Amino acid sequence: MLGRLNHVAIAVPDLQAAAAVYRDTLGARVSAAQALPEHGVTVVFIDTGNTKIELLEPLGEASPITAFLEKNPSGGMHHVCYEVDDILAARDRLQASGARVLGDGNPRIGAHGKPVLFLHPKDFLGTLVELEQA
Amino acid sequence: MLGRLNHVAIAVPDLQAAAAVYRDTLGARVSAAQALPEHGVTVVFIDTGNTKIELLEPLGEASPITAFLEKNPSGGMHHVCYEVDDILAARDRLQASGARVLGDGNPRIGAHGKPVLFLHPKDFLGTLVELEQA
């Protein structure tokens, strides 16, 4: 079921400063910033060749990463995203095994325009897991 | 400078239980466990096709992940590892920019038999970063 690692998301308090760390200090390829108001974040993508790092800064009043940054004011690894071929089949299999899918259990359209789900960190080794239909 | 994402490491309190989550619940390809006493961890590798997830369990009295697991008893994302072509050139560039290299600043041989360094999380968005010479 589990496919490629689509990305690792790192929440940051200051996206321009964070992008500069990856671009200038680490010498990485960093995209321009994109505001995604429907997801409550502004994001830059770092292309590592085989996968992506996404740096996320809160956008708006109800950003889903605000609480995380209150606990981790310098930033930190927020979630990993794995690709699956069929997100509804993956959801059904996971729920049948007792794993908790966040929200109402229905996929929504993620930052890449594809259906995504998030899984409860307590069921996945303290790690917030996103699944994205590839 | 920054190359491929070599792996994401997740620290876990119980490696067999964690391997079962990835193998049975998520349907991933999970290796047999390998004890790495010189690194203070036992590890399993998950092959996602494009990169690896490493699940780490403490091994021995002075494991480098014990303190992390005391703060995160369910487990959690511990570090990311990026490949570089020349680890000494990377270290020199990073130190010249003011970034802190952990330990005595000299590479040691990592879990894959290649030279590695760790960078201070406070200089990299709250994320512990490993560099591995590819």
Chai-1 contact restraints between the chains, C-beta under 6 A:
chainA,res_idxA,chainB,res_idxB,connection_type,confidence,min_distance_angstrom,max_distance_angstrom,comment,restraint_id
A,M1,B,G27,contact,1.0,0.0,6.0,A-B,restraint_1
A,L2,B,L26,contact,1.0,0.0,6.0,A-B,restraint_2
A,L2,B,G27,contact,1.0,0.0,6.0,A-B,restraint_3
A,L2,B,A28,contact,1.0,0.0,6.0,A-B,restraint_4
A,R4,B,T48,contact,1.0,0.0,6.0,A-B,restraint_5
A,R4,B,G49,contact,1.0,0.0,6.0,A-B,restraint_6
A,R4,B,N50,contact,1.0,0.0,6.0,A-B,restraint_7
A,L5,B,T48,contact,1.0,0.0,6.0,A-B,restraint_8
A,L5,B,T51,contact,1.0,0.0,6.0,A-B,restraint_9
A,V8,B,V8,contact,1.0,0.0,6.0,A-B,restraint_10
A,I10,B,L125,contact,1.0,0.0,6.0,A-B,restraint_11
A,I10,B,T127,contact,1.0,0.0,6.0,A-B,restraint_12
A,V12,B,L125,contact,1.0,0.0,6.0,A-B,restraint_13
A,A18,B,L125,contact,1.0,0.0,6.0,A-B,restraint_14
A,T25,B,S97,contact,1.0,0.0,6.0,A-B,restraint_15
A,T25,B,A99,contact,1.0,0.0,6.0,A-B,restraint_16
A,L26,B,L2,contact,1.0,0.0,6.0,A-B,restraint_17
A,G27,B,M1,contact,1.0,0.0,6.0,A-B,restraint_18
A,G27,B,L2,contact,1.0,0.0,6.0,A-B,restraint_19
A,A28,B,L2,contact,1.0,0.0,6.0,A-B,restraint_20
A,T48,B,R4,contact,1.0,0.0,6.0,A-B,restraint_21
A,T48,B,L5,contact,1.0,0.0,6.0,A-B,restraint_22
A,G49,B,R4,contact,1.0,0.0,6.0,A-B,restraint_23
A,N50,B,R4,contact,1.0,0.0,6.0,A-B,restraint_24
A,N50,B,N50,contact,1.0,0.0,6.0,A-B,restraint_25
A,N50,B,T51,contact,1.0,0.0,6.0,A-B,restraint_26
A,T51,B,L5,contact,1.0,0.0,6.0,A-B,restraint_27
A,T51,B,N50,contact,1.0,0.0,6.0,A-B,restraint_28
A,T51,B,T51,contact,1.0,0.0,6.0,A-B,restraint_29
A,N72,B,G126,contact,1.0,0.0,6.0,A-B,restraint_30
A,S74,B,G126,contact,1.0,0.0,6.0,A-B,restraint_31
A,G75,B,L125,contact,1.0,0.0,6.0,A-B,restraint_32
A,G75,B,G126,contact,1.0,0.0,6.0,A-B,restraint_33
A,G76,B,G126,contact,1.0,0.0,6.0,A-B,restraint_34
A,M77,B,M77,contact,1.0,0.0,6.0,A-B,restraint_35
A,M77,B,T127,contact,1.0,0.0,6.0,A-B,restraint_36
A,S97,B,T25,contact,1.0,0.0,6.0,A-B,restraint_37
A,A99,B,T25,contact,1.0,0.0,6.0,A-B,restraint_38
A,L125,B,I10,contact,1.0,0.0,6.0,A-B,restraint_39
A,L125,B,V12,contact,1.0,0.0,6.0,A-B,restraint_40
A,L125,B,A18,contact,1.0,0.0,6.0,A-B,restraint_41
A,L125,B,G75,contact,1.0,0.0,6.0,A-B,restraint_42
A,G126,B,N72,contact,1.0,0.0,6.0,A-B,restraint_43
A,G126,B,S74,contact,1.0,0.0,6.0,A-B,restraint_44
A,G126,B,G75,contact,1.0,0.0,6.0,A-B,restraint_45
A,G126,B,G76,contact,1.0,0.0,6.0,A-B,restraint_46
A,T127,B,I10,contact,1.0,0.0,6.0,A-B,restraint_47
A,T127,B,M77,contact,1.0,0.0,6.0,A-B,restraint_48
